Amino acid sequence: MKPSFRCIAAVPALLLAACASTTGSQYFSLVDSHAQLSATHEATGKPIAIHLQPVELPAQIDRPQIVLSTAGSDALMLLNESVWAAPLSNEIRQAMSLSLADQLDAISIDSMRAPQGLKVWSIGFTVNRFEMRNGEEAALEATWKLTAPSAKGSVQLCRAMATQPVTENGVAPLVEAQKTLLQRFSRAIAANIHGASVPQESGLQNLRCSTTSASR
């Protein structure tokens, strides 16, 4: 049986109202604690830098409370007792930034200037779809814009989606599933930066990319 979430507001198409805030809320994060502990901003020995721009989100999910989707319906459920530890756009940005810095052996310069001599890759990440269905699956569809370090470098624009089955009920398994999906997207972006094709086993679906000159 699926759990009964207290203080849920569900309305067709858009979330227009929610229950009053309650004490005893549970906080969830998309950022792994071990990733935070191992993160470093020192540039020594790092050949490149990444600048992940603020993440853009659909208005329906851009709120402190976790929002669940309902299968076969336009209704959304807002859980006032299950909230993000930080604004969702910040959660996604930090999770992606840490993952990319680790995979690329790069320094993240989200909030500081690039050390002299480092090549800076600019990354724009827009979430087009961010869904979590209790006991069923998590889905993420996103567009990313990758600008090479040189002023005359190329600009690559890609879009893809991915899903992750969730067999357990509750919010925690859904959050873990979204972490997995973000890792898939960060691996694809890292492959782009390395100049490699996104591997078939990436788990991304409907991947489409185009490349233009930055001077356009």
NORTA-V358352 format. One record per residue. N is the residue number from 1. RES is the residue in three letters. SS is DSSP state (a for helix, b for strand, c for the rest). PHI is phi in degrees with one decimal (NA if undefined). PSI is psi as a letter, one per 40 degrees, with the letter a starting at -180 (none if undefined). Layout:
n->N res->RES ss->SS phi->PHI psi->PSI
n->N res->RES ss->SS phi->PHI psi->PSI
This chain:
n->1 res->MET ss->c phi->NA psi->h
n->2 res->LYS ss->c phi->-75.0 psi->i
n->3 res->PRO ss->c phi->-65.7 psi->i
n->4 res->SER ss->c phi->-93.2 psi->h
n->5 res->PHE ss->c phi->-82.4 psi->h
n->6 res->ARG ss->c phi->-74.9 psi->i
n->7 res->CYS ss->c phi->57.3 psi->g
n->8 res->ILE ss->b phi->-111.0 psi->h
n->9 res->ALA ss->b phi->-112.2 psi->h
n->10 res->ALA ss->b phi->-128.3 psi->h
n->11 res->VAL ss->b phi->-138.7 psi->i
n->12 res->PRO ss->c phi->-64.0 psi->i
n->13 res->ALA ss->c phi->68.2 psi->d
n->14 res->LEU ss->c phi->-129.6 psi->i
n->15 res->LEU ss->c phi->-83.3 psi->h
n->16 res->LEU ss->c phi->-110.3 psi->e
n->17 res->ALA ss->c phi->-153.2 psi->i
n->18 res->ALA ss->c phi->-147.9 psi->i
n->19 res->CYS ss->c phi->-70.5 psi->i
n->20 res->ALA ss->c phi->-65.7 psi->i
n->21 res->SER ss->c phi->-62.3 psi->i
n->22 res->THR ss->c phi->-126.3 psi->i
n->23 res->THR ss->c phi->-83.6 psi->i
n->24 res->GLY ss->c phi->77.0 psi->f
n->25 res->SER ss->c phi->-68.7 psi->i
n->26 res->GLN ss->b phi->-96.3 psi->h
n->27 res->TYR ss->b phi->-109.4 psi->h
n->28 res->PHE ss->b phi->-125.5 psi->i
n->29 res->SER ss->c phi->-133.2 psi->i
n->30 res->LEU ss->c phi->-90.4 psi->e
n->31 res->VAL ss->c phi->-99.5 psi->h
n->32 res->ASP ss->c phi->-70.1 psi->h
n->33 res->SER ss->a phi->-62.5 psi->d
n->34 res->HIS ss->a phi->-68.1 psi->d
n->35 res->ALA ss->a phi->-68.8 psi->d
n->36 res->GLN ss->a phi->-66.1 psi->d
n->37 res->LEU ss->a phi->-68.7 psi->d
n->38 res->SER ss->a phi->-91.0 psi->e
n->39 res->ALA ss->c phi->-68.4 psi->i
n->40 res->THR ss->c phi->-140.4 psi->i
n->41 res->HIS ss->c phi->-109.8 psi->e
n->42 res->GLU ss->c phi->-79.4 psi->h
n->43 res->ALA ss->c phi->-89.2 psi->e
n->44 res->THR ss->c phi->-56.2 psi->h
n->45 res->GLY ss->c phi->78.5 psi->e
n->46 res->LYS ss->c phi->-95.8 psi->h
n->47 res->PRO ss->c phi->-78.6 psi->d
n->48 res->ILE ss->b phi->-137.5 psi->i
n->49 res->ALA ss->b phi->-128.3 psi->i
n->50 res->ILE ss->b phi->-122.9 psi->i
n->51 res->HIS ss->b phi->-123.8 psi->h
n->52 res->LEU ss->b phi->-88.5 psi->h
n->53 res->GLN ss->c phi->-71.0 psi->i
n->54 res->PRO ss->c phi->-52.7 psi->h
n->55 res->VAL ss->c phi->-79.0 psi->h
n->56 res->GLU ss->b phi->-96.5 psi->h
n->57 res->LEU ss->c phi->-130.1 psi->i
n->58 res->PRO ss->c phi->-64.1 psi->i
n->59 res->ALA ss->c phi->-60.0 psi->d
n->60 res->GLN ss->c phi->-62.2 psi->d
n->61 res->ILE ss->c phi->-108.8 psi->e
n->62 res->ASP ss->c phi->-84.0 psi->g
n->63 res->ARG ss->c phi->-154.2 psi->i
n->64 res->PRO ss->c phi->-61.8 psi->d
n->65 res->GLN ss->b phi->-75.6 psi->i
n->66 res->ILE ss->b phi->-74.5 psi->h
n->67 res->VAL ss->b phi->-113.5 psi->h
n->68 res->LEU ss->b phi->-106.0 psi->i
n->69 res->SER ss->b phi->-95.2 psi->i
n->70 res->THR ss->c phi->-112.0 psi->h
n->71 res->ALA ss->c phi->-59.9 psi->h
n->72 res->GLY ss->c phi->71.1 psi->e
n->73 res->SER ss->c phi->-148.1 psi->i
n->74 res->ASP ss->c phi->-86.6 psi->e
n->75 res->ALA ss->c phi->-71.0 psi->i
n->76 res->LEU ss->b phi->-121.0 psi->i
n->77 res->MET ss->b phi->-115.3 psi->h
n->78 res->LEU ss->b phi->-102.7 psi->h
n->79 res->LEU ss->b phi->-102.8 psi->h
n->80 res->ASN ss->b phi->-72.0 psi->e
n->81 res->GLU ss->b phi->-97.2 psi->e
n->82 res->SER ss->b phi->-127.6 psi->h
n->83 res->VAL ss->b phi->-127.0 psi->i
n->84 res->TRP ss->b phi->-76.8 psi->i
n->85 res->ALA ss->c phi->-66.6 psi->d
n->86 res->ALA ss->c phi->-143.6 psi->i
n->87 res->PRO ss->c phi->-49.8 psi->h
n->88 res->LEU ss->a phi->-56.2 psi->d
n->89 res->SER ss->a phi->-61.6 psi->d
n->90 res->ASN ss->a phi->-69.9 psi->d
n->91 res->GLU ss->a phi->-60.0 psi->d
n->92 res->ILE ss->a phi->-64.8 psi->d
n->93 res->ARG ss->a phi->-61.4 psi->d
n->94 res->GLN ss->a phi->-68.0 psi->d
n->95 res->ALA ss->a phi->-62.1 psi->d
n->96 res->MET ss->a phi->-67.2 psi->d
n->97 res->SER ss->a phi->-62.6 psi->d
n->98 res->LEU ss->a phi->-64.1 psi->d
n->99 res->SER ss->a phi->-65.2 psi->d
n->100 res->LEU ss->a phi->-66.7 psi->d
n->101 res->ALA ss->a phi->-61.0 psi->d
n->102 res->ASP ss->a phi->-69.1 psi->d
n->103 res->GLN ss->a phi->-68.1 psi->d
n->104 res->LEU ss->a phi->-96.4 psi->e
n->105 res->ASP ss->c phi->52.3 psi->f
n->106 res->ALA ss->c phi->-115.8 psi->i
n->107 res->ILE ss->b phi->-105.0 psi->h
n->108 res->SER ss->b phi->-88.2 psi->h
n->109 res->ILE ss->c phi->-119.1 psi->f
n->110 res->ASP ss->c phi->-57.4 psi->d
n->111 res->SER ss->c phi->-131.7 psi->f
n->112 res->MET ss->c phi->-153.9 psi->i
n->113 res->ARG ss->c phi->-73.0 psi->i
n->114 res->ALA ss->c phi->-75.3 psi->h
n->115 res->PRO ss->c phi->-58.7 psi->i
n->116 res->GLN ss->c phi->-58.4 psi->h
n->117 res->GLY ss->c phi->93.9 psi->e
n->118 res->LEU ss->c phi->-83.5 psi->i
n->119 res->LYS ss->b phi->-86.3 psi->h
n->120 res->VAL ss->b phi->-106.8 psi->h
n->121 res->TRP ss->b phi->-96.7 psi->h
n->122 res->SER ss->b phi->-97.0 psi->h
n->123 res->ILE ss->b phi->-126.4 psi->h
n->124 res->GLY ss->b phi->-104.6 psi->h
n->125 res->PHE ss->b phi->-131.2 psi->h
n->126 res->THR ss->b phi->-116.5 psi->h
n->127 res->VAL ss->b phi->-85.9 psi->h
n->128 res->ASN ss->b phi->-92.3 psi->d
n->129 res->ARG ss->b phi->-152.8 psi->h
n->130 res->PHE ss->b phi->-140.2 psi->g
n->131 res->GLU ss->b phi->-122.7 psi->i
n->132 res->MET ss->b phi->-137.9 psi->h
n->133 res->ARG ss->b phi->-115.8 psi->h
n->134 res->ASN ss->c phi->-55.3 psi->h
n->135 res->GLY ss->c phi->71.2 psi->e
n->136 res->GLU ss->c phi->-124.6 psi->c
n->137 res->GLU ss->b phi->-165.9 psi->i
n->138 res->ALA ss->b phi->-115.2 psi->i
n->139 res->ALA ss->b phi->-134.4 psi->i
n->140 res->LEU ss->b phi->-140.4 psi->h
n->141 res->GLU ss->b phi->-124.2 psi->h
n->142 res->ALA ss->b phi->-148.5 psi->i
n->143 res->THR ss->b phi->-119.4 psi->h
n->144 res->TRP ss->b phi->-129.5 psi->i
n->145 res->LYS ss->b phi->-117.9 psi->h
n->146 res->LEU ss->b phi->-115.4 psi->h
n->147 res->THR ss->b phi->-109.3 psi->h
n->148 res->ALA ss->c phi->-67.8 psi->i
n->149 res->PRO ss->c phi->-57.8 psi->d
n->150 res->SER ss->c phi->-69.0 psi->i
n->151 res->ALA ss->c phi->-61.5 psi->d
n->152 res->LYS ss->c phi->-101.5 psi->e
n->153 res->GLY ss->c phi->-73.9 psi->i
n->154 res->SER ss->b phi->-85.8 psi->i
n->155 res->VAL ss->b phi->-119.9 psi->h
n->156 res->GLN ss->b phi->-111.1 psi->h
n->157 res->LEU ss->b phi->-118.1 psi->h
n->158 res->CYS ss->b phi->-131.3 psi->i
n->159 res->ARG ss->b phi->-144.1 psi->h
n->160 res->ALA ss->b phi->-158.6 psi->i
n->161 res->MET ss->b phi->-136.9 psi->i
n->162 res->ALA ss->b phi->-155.5 psi->i
n->163 res->THR ss->b phi->-130.1 psi->i
n->164 res->GLN ss->b phi->-136.7 psi->h
n->165 res->PRO ss->b phi->-62.9 psi->i
n->166 res->VAL ss->c phi->-130.0 psi->h
n->167 res->THR ss->c phi->-96.7 psi->e
n->168 res->GLU ss->c phi->-98.6 psi->i
n->169 res->ASN ss->c phi->-84.6 psi->i
n->170 res->GLY ss->c phi->111.8 psi->i
n->171 res->VAL ss->a phi->-75.7 psi->d
n->172 res->ALA ss->a phi->-55.3 psi->d
n->173 res->PRO ss->a phi->-62.5 psi->d
n->174 res->LEU ss->a phi->-69.1 psi->d
n->175 res->VAL ss->a phi->-64.5 psi->d
n->176 res->GLU ss->a phi->-61.9 psi->d
n->177 res->ALA ss->a phi->-65.2 psi->d
n->178 res->GLN ss->a phi->-66.9 psi->d
n->179 res->LYS ss->a phi->-59.7 psi->d
n->180 res->THR ss->a phi->-61.4 psi->d
n->181 res->LEU ss->a phi->-65.9 psi->d
n->182 res->LEU ss->a phi->-62.9 psi->d
n->183 res->GLN ss->a phi->-63.6 psi->d
n->184 res->ARG ss->a phi->-63.9 psi->d
n->185 res->PHE ss->a phi->-67.8 psi->d
n->186 res->SER ss->a phi->-66.0 psi->d
n->187 res->ARG ss->a phi->-66.4 psi->d
n->188 res->ALA ss->a phi->-66.0 psi->d
n->189 res->ILE ss->a phi->-65.8 psi->d
n->190 res->ALA ss->a phi->-61.5 psi->d
n->191 res->ALA ss->a phi->-63.5 psi->d
n->192 res->ASN ss->a phi->-58.6 psi->d
n->193 res->ILE ss->a phi->-65.7 psi->d
n->194 res->HIS ss->c phi->-74.1 psi->e
n->195 res->GLY ss->c phi->79.3 psi->e
n->196 res->ALA ss->c phi->-106.3 psi->i
n->197 res->SER ss->c phi->-75.4 psi->i
n->198 res->VAL ss->c phi->-67.0 psi->h
n->199 res->PRO ss->c phi->-62.9 psi->i
n->200 res->GLN ss->a phi->-59.4 psi->d
n->201 res->GLU ss->a phi->-84.1 psi->e
n->202 res->SER ss->a phi->-65.4 psi->d
n->203 res->GLY ss->c phi->87.5 psi->e
n->204 res->LEU ss->c phi->-87.6 psi->i
n->205 res->GLN ss->b phi->-115.8 psi->i
n->206 res->ASN ss->b phi->52.5 psi->f
n->207 res->LEU ss->b phi->-71.0 psi->h
n->208 res->ARG ss->b phi->-134.2 psi->h
n->209 res->CYS ss->b phi->-133.3 psi->i
n->210 res->SER ss->b phi->-139.6 psi->i
n->211 res->THR ss->b phi->-126.5 psi->h
n->212 res->THR ss->b phi->-132.7 psi->i
n->213 res->SER ss->b phi->-84.0 psi->i
n->214 res->ALA ss->c phi->-66.7 psi->d
n->215 res->SER ss->c phi->-77.8 psi->e
n->216 res->ARG ss->c phi->-72.5 psi->none
